[in-house]
Amino acid sequence: MWAVAFTTAPATVVLKCGSSSNTFSVESGVTKLKIPLSPGKMTVQMIRNGQRIVDYTPDGYTYITNPTTCGHFTNF
């Protein structure tokens, strides 16, 4: 799972994908982050000065490793 953190001050970013997770300390600016994919929900959190300022898990989306359909996309 890849994510890009756009921050105005240092923060802690937590990425979760199923059983895979990692915590990153980021400086202000743009930081590219990644963790291994694992089946399950995807979550991103950003914490600054002890306050959680972002806590997002998309509704209706779960990462799976063997989809039976491709949704609305066609693969070439």
KALIN-V410746 format. One record per run of one state. SS is the DSSP state (a for helix, b for strand, c for the rest). FROM is the first residue (numbers start at 0). LEN is the number of residues. Records with the same first field share a line. If there is no record, write none. Layout:
SS: FROM-LEN + FROM-LEN
This chain:
c: 0-1 + 7-3 + 17-2 + 26-2 + 34-5 + 40-1 + 48-2 + 57-5 + 63-13
b: 1-6 + 10-7 + 19-7 + 28-6 + 39-1 + 41-7 + 50-7 + 62-1
